[in-house]
Amino acid sequence: MTDYEYRVLTFDRHTSKAQARQAVREHAEYGRWELSRTVIYEGGVRRMWLRRKIMRVQRTA
C-alpha cells in the first residue's frame, strides 16, 4: 500500500493563474510533489492539493 503526504496551497483571487502554476511547478521540481486536486471556490480563491509518496526506509540491525 502506498502512503502519501499532502500539502495544500491556497491562492487568493488576486493571484494570477501563471503565478499559481509557477508555485506548483517549483514544488514539483524541487520537492517531488505532484498535483492531486484543484478547487476554485466561489469568491475566486484557488486551492491546490499536492501529494508525494512517503518513502519508508527499513533498517537492518
mmJSON file of the N, C-alpha and C atoms, coordinates in Angstrom:
{"data_MODEL":{"atom_site":{
"group_PDB":["ATOM","ATOM","ATOM","ATOM","ATOM","ATOM","ATOM","ATOM","ATOM","ATOM","ATOM","ATOM","ATOM","ATOM","ATOM","ATOM","ATOM","ATOM","ATOM","ATOM","ATOM","ATOM","ATOM","ATOM","ATOM","ATOM","ATOM","ATOM","ATOM","ATOM","ATOM","ATOM","ATOM","ATOM","ATOM","ATOM","ATOM","ATOM","ATOM","ATOM","ATOM","ATOM","ATOM","ATOM","ATOM","ATOM","ATOM","ATOM","ATOM","ATOM","ATOM","ATOM","ATOM","ATOM","ATOM","ATOM","ATOM","ATOM","ATOM","ATOM","ATOM","ATOM","ATOM","ATOM","ATOM","ATOM","ATOM","ATOM","ATOM","ATOM","ATOM","ATOM","ATOM","ATOM","ATOM","ATOM","ATOM","ATOM","ATOM","ATOM","ATOM","ATOM","ATOM","ATOM","ATOM","ATOM","ATOM","ATOM","ATOM","ATOM","ATOM","ATOM","ATOM","ATOM","ATOM","ATOM","ATOM","ATOM","ATOM","ATOM","ATOM","ATOM","ATOM","ATOM","ATOM","ATOM","ATOM","ATOM","ATOM","ATOM","ATOM","ATOM","ATOM","ATOM","ATOM","ATOM","ATOM","ATOM","ATOM","ATOM","ATOM","ATOM","ATOM","ATOM","ATOM","ATOM","ATOM","ATOM","ATOM","ATOM","ATOM","ATOM","ATOM","ATOM","ATOM","ATOM","ATOM","ATOM","ATOM","ATOM","ATOM","ATOM","ATOM","ATOM","ATOM","ATOM","ATOM","ATOM","ATOM","ATOM","ATOM","ATOM","ATOM","ATOM","ATOM","ATOM","ATOM","ATOM","ATOM","ATOM","ATOM","ATOM","ATOM","ATOM","ATOM","ATOM","ATOM","ATOM","ATOM","ATOM","ATOM","ATOM","ATOM","ATOM","ATOM","ATOM","ATOM","ATOM","ATOM","ATOM","ATOM","ATOM","ATOM"],
"id":[1,2,3,4,5,6,7,8,9,10,11,12,13,14,15,16,17,18,19,20,21,22,23,24,25,26,27,28,29,30,31,32,33,34,35,36,37,38,39,40,41,42,43,44,45,46,47,48,49,50,51,52,53,54,55,56,57,58,59,60,61,62,63,64,65,66,67,68,69,70,71,72,73,74,75,76,77,78,79,80,81,82,83,84,85,86,87,88,89,90,91,92,93,94,95,96,97,98,99,100,101,102,103,104,105,106,107,108,109,110,111,112,113,114,115,116,117,118,119,120,121,122,123,124,125,126,127,128,129,130,131,132,133,134,135,136,137,138,139,140,141,142,143,144,145,146,147,148,149,150,151,152,153,154,155,156,157,158,159,160,161,162,163,164,165,166,167,168,169,170,171,172,173,174,175,176,177,178,179,180,181,182,183],
"type_symbol":["N","C","C","N","C","C","N","C","C","N","C","C","N","C","C","N","C","C","N","C","C","N","C","C","N","C","C","N","C","C","N","C","C","N","C","C","N","C","C","N","C","C","N","C","C","N","C","C","N","C","C","N","C","C","N","C","C","N","C","C","N","C","C","N","C","C","N","C","C","N","C","C","N","C","C","N","C","C","N","C","C","N","C","C","N","C","C","N","C","C","N","C","C","N","C","C","N","C","C","N","C","C","N","C","C","N","C","C","N","C","C","N","C","C","N","C","C","N","C","C","N","C","C","N","C","C","N","C","C","N","C","C","N","C","C","N","C","C","N","C","C","N","C","C","N","C","C","N","C","C","N","C","C","N","C","C","N","C","C","N","C","C","N","C","C","N","C","C","N","C","C","N","C","C","N","C","C","N","C","C","N","C","C"],
"label_atom_id":["N","CA","C","N","CA","C","N","CA","C","N","CA","C","N","CA","C","N","CA","C","N","CA","C","N","CA","C","N","CA","C","N","CA","C","N","CA","C","N","CA","C","N","CA","C","N","CA","C","N","CA","C","N","CA","C","N","CA","C","N","CA","C","N","CA","C","N","CA","C","N","CA","C","N","CA","C","N","CA","C","N","CA","C","N","CA","C","N","CA","C","N","CA","C","N","CA","C","N","CA","C","N","CA","C","N","CA","C","N","CA","C","N","CA","C","N","CA","C","N","CA","C","N","CA","C","N","CA","C","N","CA","C","N","CA","C","N","CA","C","N","CA","C","N","CA","C","N","CA","C","N","CA","C","N","CA","C","N","CA","C","N","CA","C","N","CA","C","N","CA","C","N","CA","C","N","CA","C","N","CA","C","N","CA","C","N","CA","C","N","CA","C","N","CA","C","N","CA","C","N","CA","C","N","CA","C","N","CA","C","N","CA","C"],
"label_alt_id":[null,null,null,null,null,null,null,null,null,null,null,null,null,null,null,null,null,null,null,null,null,null,null,null,null,null,null,null,null,null,null,null,null,null,null,null,null,null,null,null,null,null,null,null,null,null,null,null,null,null,null,null,null,null,null,null,null,null,null,null,null,null,null,null,null,null,null,null,null,null,null,null,null,null,null,null,null,null,null,null,null,null,null,null,null,null,null,null,null,null,null,null,null,null,null,null,null,null,null,null,null,null,null,null,null,null,null,null,null,null,null,null,null,null,null,null,null,null,null,null,null,null,null,null,null,null,null,null,null,null,null,null,null,null,null,null,null,null,null,null,null,null,null,null,null,null,null,null,null,null,null,null,null,null,null,null,null,null,null,null,null,null,null,null,null,null,null,null,null,null,null,null,null,null,null,null,null,null,null,null,null,null,null],
"label_comp_id":["MET","MET","MET","THR","THR","THR","ASP","ASP","ASP","TYR","TYR","TYR","GLU","GLU","GLU","TYR","TYR","TYR","ARG","ARG","ARG","VAL","VAL","VAL","LEU","LEU","LEU","THR","THR","THR","PHE","PHE","PHE","ASP","ASP","ASP","ARG","ARG","ARG","HIS","HIS","HIS","THR","THR","THR","SER","SER","SER","LYS","LYS","LYS","ALA","ALA","ALA","GLN","GLN","GLN","ALA","ALA","ALA","ARG","ARG","ARG","GLN","GLN","GLN","ALA","ALA","ALA","VAL","VAL","VAL","ARG","ARG","ARG","GLU","GLU","GLU","HIS","HIS","HIS","ALA","ALA","ALA","GLU","GLU","GLU","TYR","TYR","TYR","GLY","GLY","GLY","ARG","ARG","ARG","TRP","TRP","TRP","GLU","GLU","GLU","LEU","LEU","LEU","SER","SER","SER","ARG","ARG","ARG","THR","THR","THR","VAL","VAL","VAL","ILE","ILE","ILE","TYR","TYR","TYR","GLU","GLU","GLU","GLY","GLY","GLY","GLY","GLY","GLY","VAL","VAL","VAL","ARG","ARG","ARG","ARG","ARG","ARG","MET","MET","MET","TRP","TRP","TRP","LEU","LEU","LEU","ARG","ARG","ARG","ARG","ARG","ARG","LYS","LYS","LYS","ILE","ILE","ILE","MET","MET","MET","ARG","ARG","ARG","VAL","VAL","VAL","GLN","GLN","GLN","ARG","ARG","ARG","THR","THR","THR","ALA","ALA","ALA"],
"label_asym_id":["A","A","A","A","A","A","A","A","A","A","A","A","A","A","A","A","A","A","A","A","A","A","A","A","A","A","A","A","A","A","A","A","A","A","A","A","A","A","A","A","A","A","A","A","A","A","A","A","A","A","A","A","A","A","A","A","A","A","A","A","A","A","A","A","A","A","A","A","A","A","A","A","A","A","A","A","A","A","A","A","A","A","A","A","A","A","A","A","A","A","A","A","A","A","A","A","A","A","A","A","A","A","A","A","A","A","A","A","A","A","A","A","A","A","A","A","A","A","A","A","A","A","A","A","A","A","A","A","A","A","A","A","A","A","A","A","A","A","A","A","A","A","A","A","A","A","A","A","A","A","A","A","A","A","A","A","A","A","A","A","A","A","A","A","A","A","A","A","A","A","A","A","A","A","A","A","A","A","A","A","A","A","A"],
"label_entity_id":["1","1","1","1","1","1","1","1","1","1","1","1","1","1","1","1","1","1","1","1","1","1","1","1","1","1","1","1","1","1","1","1","1","1","1","1","1","1","1","1","1","1","1","1","1","1","1","1","1","1","1","1","1","1","1","1","1","1","1","1","1","1","1","1","1","1","1","1","1","1","1","1","1","1","1","1","1","1","1","1","1","1","1","1","1","1","1","1","1","1","1","1","1","1","1","1","1","1","1","1","1","1","1","1","1","1","1","1","1","1","1","1","1","1","1","1","1","1","1","1","1","1","1","1","1","1","1","1","1","1","1","1","1","1","1","1","1","1","1","1","1","1","1","1","1","1","1","1","1","1","1","1","1","1","1","1","1","1","1","1","1","1","1","1","1","1","1","1","1","1","1","1","1","1","1","1","1","1","1","1","1","1","1"],
"label_seq_id":[1,1,1,2,2,2,3,3,3,4,4,4,5,5,5,6,6,6,7,7,7,8,8,8,9,9,9,10,10,10,11,11,11,12,12,12,13,13,13,14,14,14,15,15,15,16,16,16,17,17,17,18,18,18,19,19,19,20,20,20,21,21,21,22,22,22,23,23,23,24,24,24,25,25,25,26,26,26,27,27,27,28,28,28,29,29,29,30,30,30,31,31,31,32,32,32,33,33,33,34,34,34,35,35,35,36,36,36,37,37,37,38,38,38,39,39,39,40,40,40,41,41,41,42,42,42,43,43,43,44,44,44,45,45,45,46,46,46,47,47,47,48,48,48,49,49,49,50,50,50,51,51,51,52,52,52,53,53,53,54,54,54,55,55,55,56,56,56,57,57,57,58,58,58,59,59,59,60,60,60,61,61,61],
"pdbx_PDB_ins_code":[null,null,null,null,null,null,null,null,null,null,null,null,null,null,null,null,null,null,null,null,null,null,null,null,null,null,null,null,null,null,null,null,null,null,null,null,null,null,null,null,null,null,null,null,null,null,null,null,null,null,null,null,null,null,null,null,null,null,null,null,null,null,null,null,null,null,null,null,null,null,null,null,null,null,null,null,null,null,null,null,null,null,null,null,null,null,null,null,null,null,null,null,null,null,null,null,null,null,null,null,null,null,null,null,null,null,null,null,null,null,null,null,null,null,null,null,null,null,null,null,null,null,null,null,null,null,null,null,null,null,null,null,null,null,null,null,null,null,null,null,null,null,null,null,null,null,null,null,null,null,null,null,null,null,null,null,null,null,null,null,null,null,null,null,null,null,null,null,null,null,null,null,null,null,null,null,null,null,null,null,null,null,null],
"Cartn_x":[0.834,0.0,0.881,0.554,1.329,0.731,1.578,1.147,1.637,0.814,1.161,1.113,1.908,1.764,1.238,0.479,-0.191,0.23,0.209,0.446,-0.621,-1.234,-2.291,-1.759,-1.876,-1.511,-2.8,-2.917,-4.108,-3.701,-4.408,-4.133,-5.396,-5.235,-6.405,-6.807,-7.887,-8.429,-7.552,-6.612,-5.751,-4.488,-4.26,-3.114,-3.447,-2.575,-2.845,-2.651,-3.213,-3.085,-1.621,-0.885,0.528,1.349,1.05,1.765,1.473,0.219,-0.152,0.541,0.569,1.228,2.721,3.344,4.766,5.049,4.196,4.381,4.282,3.304,3.153,4.35,4.822,5.974,7.223,7.436,8.602,8.518,7.332,7.172,7.412,6.938,7.099,8.561,9.257,10.637,11.589,11.446,12.417,11.98,10.69,10.228,9.593,9.575,8.99,7.493,6.78,5.34,4.645,3.437,2.613,1.234,0.607,-0.71,-1.746,-2.508,-3.503,-4.919,-5.199,-6.556,-6.516,-7.429,-7.559,-9.028,-9.305,-10.668,-10.626,-11.551,-11.715,-13.055,-13.002,-14.203,-14.918,-16.124,-16.99,-16.366,-15.652,-15.047,-13.792,-13.35,-12.164,-10.929,-11.081,-9.956,-9.656,-8.39,-7.95,-7.165,-7.516,-6.82,-6.339,-5.056,-4.444,-3.829,-4.132,-3.567,-2.428,-1.278,-0.119,0.133,0.674,0.989,2.326,2.948,4.156,4.201,4.846,4.939,5.829,5.442,6.277,7.208,8.486,9.491,9.874,9.575,9.911,11.226,12.136,13.442,13.496,13.761,13.863,15.302,15.5,16.843,17.098,18.305,18.698,19.589,19.318,20.08,21.328],
"Cartn_y":[-1.182,0.0,1.249,2.199,3.426,4.498,5.106,6.206,7.512,8.546,9.857,10.885,11.926,13.096,14.21,15.108,16.138,17.524,18.457,19.877,20.651,21.625,22.417,23.825,24.263,25.628,26.4,27.574,28.4,29.738,30.157,31.409,32.26,33.549,34.42,34.782,35.505,35.803,36.733,37.416,38.355,37.692,36.441,35.703,35.21,35.49,35.077,33.568,33.057,31.634,31.264,32.169,31.921,31.873,32.727,32.714,31.434,31.0,29.755,28.568,28.561,27.484,27.449,28.621,28.687,28.122,28.428,27.904,26.378,25.828,24.368,23.76,24.401,23.903,23.84,24.857,24.859,23.747,23.534,22.438,21.09,20.948,19.682,19.424,20.471,20.293,20.055,20.829,20.759,19.862,19.641,18.843,17.521,17.207,15.957,15.84,16.963,16.965,16.813,16.259,16.176,16.742,17.332,17.929,16.824,16.876,15.85,16.355,17.603,18.127,19.643,20.252,21.7,22.066,23.073,23.565,25.087,25.66,27.11,27.411,28.172,28.488,29.698,29.94,30.971,32.369,32.687,34.005,34.193,33.157,33.242,32.657,32.141,31.516,30.191,29.954,28.717,27.899,26.64,25.755,24.534,24.219,23.091,22.137,20.855,19.824,19.15,19.105,18.419,17.177,16.149,14.936,14.389,13.615,12.868,11.603,10.606,9.315,9.425,8.719,8.62,7.437,7.709,6.665,6.104,4.875,4.225,3.475,3.71,3.041,2.028,0.787,-0.249,-0.399,-0.383,-0.553,-2.004,-2.429,-3.769,-3.654,-4.473,-4.39,-5.206],
"Cartn_z":[0.0,0.0,0.0,-0.829,-0.946,-0.057,0.757,1.609,1.013,1.129,0.614,1.731,1.592,2.441,1.55,2.141,1.367,1.829,0.896,1.177,0.419,1.093,0.475,0.211,-1.036,-1.409,-1.659,-1.051,-1.204,-1.804,-2.845,-3.533,-3.518,-3.226,-3.218,-4.641,-4.774,-6.094,-6.907,-6.267,-6.969,-7.53,-7.168,-7.693,-9.094,-10.028,-11.408,-11.557,-12.622,-12.912,-13.149,-13.801,-14.078,-12.787,-11.818,-10.544,-9.767,-9.771,-9.091,-9.75,-11.071,-11.812,-11.509,-11.405,-11.096,-9.707,-8.732,-7.378,-7.357,-8.075,-8.147,-8.864,-9.915,-10.666,-9.788,-8.957,-8.068,-7.03,-6.465,-5.506,-6.18,-7.402,-8.113,-8.459,-8.879,-9.321,-8.16,-7.097,-6.006,-4.852,-4.696,-3.574,-3.951,-5.239,-5.748,-5.453,-5.444,-5.236,-6.579,-6.557,-7.764,-7.443,-8.431,-8.239,-8.114,-7.027,-6.772,-7.054,-6.661,-6.788,-6.824,-7.56,-7.626,-7.488,-6.659,-6.492,-6.557,-7.317,-7.353,-6.692,-5.609,-4.85,-5.419,-4.949,-5.497,-5.424,-4.372,-4.238,-5.062,-5.746,-6.573,-5.916,-4.7,-4.011,-4.683,-4.96,-5.615,-4.603,-4.439,-3.509,-4.276,-4.086,-4.785,-3.777,-3.932,-3.071,-3.819,-3.192,-3.743,-2.907,-3.516,-2.764,-3.225,-2.345,-2.695,-1.867,-2.431,-1.755,-0.535,0.504,1.697,1.489,1.528,1.339,2.707,2.927,4.186,4.01,4.929,4.887,6.021,5.658,6.677,7.104,8.4,8.928,9.257,9.054,9.454,10.67,11.634,12.896,12.878],
"occupancy":[1.0,1.0,1.0,1.0,1.0,1.0,1.0,1.0,1.0,1.0,1.0,1.0,1.0,1.0,1.0,1.0,1.0,1.0,1.0,1.0,1.0,1.0,1.0,1.0,1.0,1.0,1.0,1.0,1.0,1.0,1.0,1.0,1.0,1.0,1.0,1.0,1.0,1.0,1.0,1.0,1.0,1.0,1.0,1.0,1.0,1.0,1.0,1.0,1.0,1.0,1.0,1.0,1.0,1.0,1.0,1.0,1.0,1.0,1.0,1.0,1.0,1.0,1.0,1.0,1.0,1.0,1.0,1.0,1.0,1.0,1.0,1.0,1.0,1.0,1.0,1.0,1.0,1.0,1.0,1.0,1.0,1.0,1.0,1.0,1.0,1.0,1.0,1.0,1.0,1.0,1.0,1.0,1.0,1.0,1.0,1.0,1.0,1.0,1.0,1.0,1.0,1.0,1.0,1.0,1.0,1.0,1.0,1.0,1.0,1.0,1.0,1.0,1.0,1.0,1.0,1.0,1.0,1.0,1.0,1.0,1.0,1.0,1.0,1.0,1.0,1.0,1.0,1.0,1.0,1.0,1.0,1.0,1.0,1.0,1.0,1.0,1.0,1.0,1.0,1.0,1.0,1.0,1.0,1.0,1.0,1.0,1.0,1.0,1.0,1.0,1.0,1.0,1.0,1.0,1.0,1.0,1.0,1.0,1.0,1.0,1.0,1.0,1.0,1.0,1.0,1.0,1.0,1.0,1.0,1.0,1.0,1.0,1.0,1.0,1.0,1.0,1.0,1.0,1.0,1.0,1.0,1.0,1.0],
"B_iso_or_equiv":[0.0,0.0,0.0,0.0,0.0,0.0,0.0,0.0,0.0,0.0,0.0,0.0,0.0,0.0,0.0,0.0,0.0,0.0,0.0,0.0,0.0,0.0,0.0,0.0,0.0,0.0,0.0,0.0,0.0,0.0,0.0,0.0,0.0,0.0,0.0,0.0,0.0,0.0,0.0,0.0,0.0,0.0,0.0,0.0,0.0,0.0,0.0,0.0,0.0,0.0,0.0,0.0,0.0,0.0,0.0,0.0,0.0,0.0,0.0,0.0,0.0,0.0,0.0,0.0,0.0,0.0,0.0,0.0,0.0,0.0,0.0,0.0,0.0,0.0,0.0,0.0,0.0,0.0,0.0,0.0,0.0,0.0,0.0,0.0,0.0,0.0,0.0,0.0,0.0,0.0,0.0,0.0,0.0,0.0,0.0,0.0,0.0,0.0,0.0,0.0,0.0,0.0,0.0,0.0,0.0,0.0,0.0,0.0,0.0,0.0,0.0,0.0,0.0,0.0,0.0,0.0,0.0,0.0,0.0,0.0,0.0,0.0,0.0,0.0,0.0,0.0,0.0,0.0,0.0,0.0,0.0,0.0,0.0,0.0,0.0,0.0,0.0,0.0,0.0,0.0,0.0,0.0,0.0,0.0,0.0,0.0,0.0,0.0,0.0,0.0,0.0,0.0,0.0,0.0,0.0,0.0,0.0,0.0,0.0,0.0,0.0,0.0,0.0,0.0,0.0,0.0,0.0,0.0,0.0,0.0,0.0,0.0,0.0,0.0,0.0,0.0,0.0,0.0,0.0,0.0,0.0,0.0,0.0],
"pdbx_formal_charge":[null,null,null,null,null,null,null,null,null,null,null,null,null,null,null,null,null,null,null,null,null,null,null,null,null,null,null,null,null,null,null,null,null,null,null,null,null,null,null,null,null,null,null,null,null,null,null,null,null,null,null,null,null,null,null,null,null,null,null,null,null,null,null,null,null,null,null,null,null,null,null,null,null,null,null,null,null,null,null,null,null,null,null,null,null,null,null,null,null,null,null,null,null,null,null,null,null,null,null,null,null,null,null,null,null,null,null,null,null,null,null,null,null,null,null,null,null,null,null,null,null,null,null,null,null,null,null,null,null,null,null,null,null,null,null,null,null,null,null,null,null,null,null,null,null,null,null,null,null,null,null,null,null,null,null,null,null,null,null,null,null,null,null,null,null,null,null,null,null,null,null,null,null,null,null,null,null,null,null,null,null,null,null],
"auth_seq_id":[1,1,1,2,2,2,3,3,3,4,4,4,5,5,5,6,6,6,7,7,7,8,8,8,9,9,9,10,10,10,11,11,11,12,12,12,13,13,13,14,14,14,15,15,15,16,16,16,17,17,17,18,18,18,19,19,19,20,20,20,21,21,21,22,22,22,23,23,23,24,24,24,25,25,25,26,26,26,27,27,27,28,28,28,29,29,29,30,30,30,31,31,31,32,32,32,33,33,33,34,34,34,35,35,35,36,36,36,37,37,37,38,38,38,39,39,39,40,40,40,41,41,41,42,42,42,43,43,43,44,44,44,45,45,45,46,46,46,47,47,47,48,48,48,49,49,49,50,50,50,51,51,51,52,52,52,53,53,53,54,54,54,55,55,55,56,56,56,57,57,57,58,58,58,59,59,59,60,60,60,61,61,61],
"auth_comp_id":["MET","MET","MET","THR","THR","THR","ASP","ASP","ASP","TYR","TYR","TYR","GLU","GLU","GLU","TYR","TYR","TYR","ARG","ARG","ARG","VAL","VAL","VAL","LEU","LEU","LEU","THR","THR","THR","PHE","PHE","PHE","ASP","ASP","ASP","ARG","ARG","ARG","HIS","HIS","HIS","THR","THR","THR","SER","SER","SER","LYS","LYS","LYS","ALA","ALA","ALA","GLN","GLN","GLN","ALA","ALA","ALA","ARG","ARG","ARG","GLN","GLN","GLN","ALA","ALA","ALA","VAL","VAL","VAL","ARG","ARG","ARG","GLU","GLU","GLU","HIS","HIS","HIS","ALA","ALA","ALA","GLU","GLU","GLU","TYR","TYR","TYR","GLY","GLY","GLY","ARG","ARG","ARG","TRP","TRP","TRP","GLU","GLU","GLU","LEU","LEU","LEU","SER","SER","SER","ARG","ARG","ARG","THR","THR","THR","VAL","VAL","VAL","ILE","ILE","ILE","TYR","TYR","TYR","GLU","GLU","GLU","GLY","GLY","GLY","GLY","GLY","GLY","VAL","VAL","VAL","ARG","ARG","ARG","ARG","ARG","ARG","MET","MET","MET","TRP","TRP","TRP","LEU","LEU","LEU","ARG","ARG","ARG","ARG","ARG","ARG","LYS","LYS","LYS","ILE","ILE","ILE","MET","MET","MET","ARG","ARG","ARG","VAL","VAL","VAL","GLN","GLN","GLN","ARG","ARG","ARG","THR","THR","THR","ALA","ALA","ALA"],
"auth_asym_id":["A","A","A","A","A","A","A","A","A","A","A","A","A","A","A","A","A","A","A","A","A","A","A","A","A","A","A","A","A","A","A","A","A","A","A","A","A","A","A","A","A","A","A","A","A","A","A","A","A","A","A","A","A","A","A","A","A","A","A","A","A","A","A","A","A","A","A","A","A","A","A","A","A","A","A","A","A","A","A","A","A","A","A","A","A","A","A","A","A","A","A","A","A","A","A","A","A","A","A","A","A","A","A","A","A","A","A","A","A","A","A","A","A","A","A","A","A","A","A","A","A","A","A","A","A","A","A","A","A","A","A","A","A","A","A","A","A","A","A","A","A","A","A","A","A","A","A","A","A","A","A","A","A","A","A","A","A","A","A","A","A","A","A","A","A","A","A","A","A","A","A","A","A","A","A","A","A","A","A","A","A","A","A"],
"auth_atom_id":["N","CA","C","N","CA","C","N","CA","C","N","CA","C","N","CA","C","N","CA","C","N","CA","C","N","CA","C","N","CA","C","N","CA","C","N","CA","C","N","CA","C","N","CA","C","N","CA","C","N","CA","C","N","CA","C","N","CA","C","N","CA","C","N","CA","C","N","CA","C","N","CA","C","N","CA","C","N","CA","C","N","CA","C","N","CA","C","N","CA","C","N","CA","C","N","CA","C","N","CA","C","N","CA","C","N","CA","C","N","CA","C","N","CA","C","N","CA","C","N","CA","C","N","CA","C","N","CA","C","N","CA","C","N","CA","C","N","CA","C","N","CA","C","N","CA","C","N","CA","C","N","CA","C","N","CA","C","N","CA","C","N","CA","C","N","CA","C","N","CA","C","N","CA","C","N","CA","C","N","CA","C","N","CA","C","N","CA","C","N","CA","C","N","CA","C","N","CA","C","N","CA","C","N","CA","C","N","CA","C","N","CA","C"],
"pdbx_PDB_model_num":[1,1,1,1,1,1,1,1,1,1,1,1,1,1,1,1,1,1,1,1,1,1,1,1,1,1,1,1,1,1,1,1,1,1,1,1,1,1,1,1,1,1,1,1,1,1,1,1,1,1,1,1,1,1,1,1,1,1,1,1,1,1,1,1,1,1,1,1,1,1,1,1,1,1,1,1,1,1,1,1,1,1,1,1,1,1,1,1,1,1,1,1,1,1,1,1,1,1,1,1,1,1,1,1,1,1,1,1,1,1,1,1,1,1,1,1,1,1,1,1,1,1,1,1,1,1,1,1,1,1,1,1,1,1,1,1,1,1,1,1,1,1,1,1,1,1,1,1,1,1,1,1,1,1,1,1,1,1,1,1,1,1,1,1,1,1,1,1,1,1,1,1,1,1,1,1,1,1,1,1,1,1,1]
}}}
